[in-house]
Amino acid sequence: METLGMSFTFDECLYIAMSGDSEEGEDDLRRKIFVTKKMIDVLFGMTNDGLRPQDTEQRTRLWKHLQGLLETYSRLRDSDQSFLVEVGQHQQHQQQQQCTGSEPPCRPLQAVERLIHPTLCEQCIEFLERRLVQQLNASSERAGEEVLHAFILVHTKLLAFYSSRNTSTLSPSDLLALIVMAQNMYRSDTDQEDPPPEDVGSVSGSCPEMFYTPEPSPTNSRSSGSDRPARGDTPMFVFVDPDIQIAEDSLQTLEVPPPDPLAPRRVFLEVSLKDGPYPMMPHSMYCLPLWPGITLVLLTKIPNSRVAVSVYVYLEAFDKLEKRLSEGQEGSAAARAQPAIHDLRGKLDKFIKALAPFDIQTSQLQNVWSEFKKRAFTRGGPGFTKELIPWCKSMKTQLCGIYKQCFLNEATRGANAPQRLSPALQEQAQTMVQEKLMDWKDFLLVKSKRNITMDFPGLIHFISVDRSTGQMIAPSLNITERSTSELGKGPLAQFIRGKVMMMMMMMMMMSQPATTGNRDDPTSVIAVTVWGLVKTMRQYLQKGYTTVTLRDGDFYFCYFLWFENETRWTCPVMSDDSAPIGMLARDHYRKLLRFYSKNHQGEVVKCYELFTMHLGVIPTEFILQHCRQLAIKLWEPSRNPLL
């Protein structure tokens, strides 16, 4: 079988992806490489030294964690629409932070899908702001940490999201990465329907087959005493070869216990401060399960986070100086370029002295910095020439070492961290939210998986995305006869239910077996086709097409990418080795918005996407009319649920 491979270089790291079967193509491998890079950035920030710990147990735990994150992402991408198009799928209207004139410009909070009762969502946001976050930040058990963001996840959707004032908004890329981490810790299968009440406790004669896995080696309780097995013991094979026993014991030794659920995860996220953006600032992430499928996530600011800001500024300065010297710019031209090394000279001296209270080893950084100053600023020294390039590299290495000591050592993160919300405070937060949502939890779990599409005859499915805010609106793919039972009884409910089921029957009769997987399952018919639609349209987008209409068998597909206040616009053609289109691996749409906004200074430019799937028997003019009406209705300002 032919093996497919692909590699990308990021800075000094080479990422390689291999596929030994025909299930994954180049696009899939490219996306996995960029997603892996994103997850490593979130876990390690500006340095990758922690990828291979010296301790075997730590290394095993870390690699299993990375493997679990990638598997979780792959599972979500294959089953969840929000990860298919890489955008946050939410359940409440967007809300803006309040800003004063002295604060940096505030962006709206993560926009939200209008599926849930709007009053409930507003109450949850108010609860997070006025009760939960205030009580946590006022507690003496928070060990200097400050809750910046709090949000409630229902499976992979946001029920409510709150950010403290003067806090930078989470980027869509970081939010998706955090949802992957939360799903990796507490998995919830959104693609499975709940069993009907009549199936619970069924006494029918057909039972599922049960298979017993033989135990690897006998235990002391079973090997001692009588040779006859006790009643109820399952059959097992007993290995008596001592070499096999030693190998099994060695494998059991490598088993790593699960991490403490109350221990925070150190994550590095993008923030925007008054003096500019900082891509990898340290936070603590607390993921508190409320019920299966519902999770509370807290993101806190750690007390020494300002150290990361200073390290980033100095790293950027020495990196730019190294590049200028490598390009042949020497002398005063290299020293005066922004940021000027002369301006940072005194600041770096103060920074090294300020690290003393944090119990950080700074002797090597002090020695390298002293040697750099001697060569760069002393009259007898070589000055700003290419001889400084090795010392620029050494300074960057030492600064990364400080960064690692502060934020990546085992003693400063996880269960051993001296600064974190106390277990009692976490349990208090968990209990408060559970009490708030106790009467709503079943409704939320059902509503997050089921809804009814808008009434456009022949429209099977659609996905509408506002890329400027990260908002997605899409009907559920879990379409079964039971999914319409929540409509209740009465003539209107029966009419809607009959119409939906008739649409399902039409799709099953008209579907093509080669492209729809399980022909007897309408959900499978739609899901496989929708996944193929998005993949095909992204290929056209990567070639520069922003409007595509395509007839494939019994279906008619449309795709539109457009910008608000647009007159004429052509999407820039991307090369084959570029980052995959999306928002998790790299925000492709932010680049498009930045490119388009150059000619529209001072205007609010928005980017929209619309995917539609119609029955092929519908005339083309009606399909295009549906698309125009759908785009208008989905994004019109309204406080009422549209789906």
Secondary structure, DSSP 8 states (H G I E B T S, - for coil): ---EEEEEEETTEEEEEEESSSS--HHHHHHHHHHHHHHHHHHHTT--GGGS-SSHHHHHHHHHHHHHHHHHHHHHHHH-HHHHTTS-EESS--------TTS----------S-S-HHHHHHHHHHIIIIIIHHHHH-TTSTT-EEEEEEEEETTEEEEEEE-TT-----HHHHHHHHHHHHHHS---TTS----GGGTT---S----------SS--HHHHSS-SS--TT---------HHHHHHHHHHHHH------TTS-EEEEEEEEETTEEEEEEEEEEEEEEEETTEEEEEEEE-TTHHHHHHHHHHHHHHHHHHHHHHTT--THHHHHSSS-HHHHHHHHHHHHHHTGGGT---HHHHHHHHHHHHHHHSTTS--SSGGGHHHHHHHHHHHHHHHHHHHTSGGGSGGG-SSS--HHHHHHHHHHHHHHHTTTHHHHHHHTT-------TTEEEEEEEETTTTEEE---S---SGGGGGG-SSHHHHHHHHHHHHHHHHHHHH--HHHHS-TT-HHHHHHHHHHHHHHHHHHHHHTT-SEEEEEETTEEEEEEEEETT-SS-------TTS--SSSSSS-HHHHHHHHHHTTSTTS---EEEEEEEEETTS-HHHHHHHHHHHHHHHTS--SS---
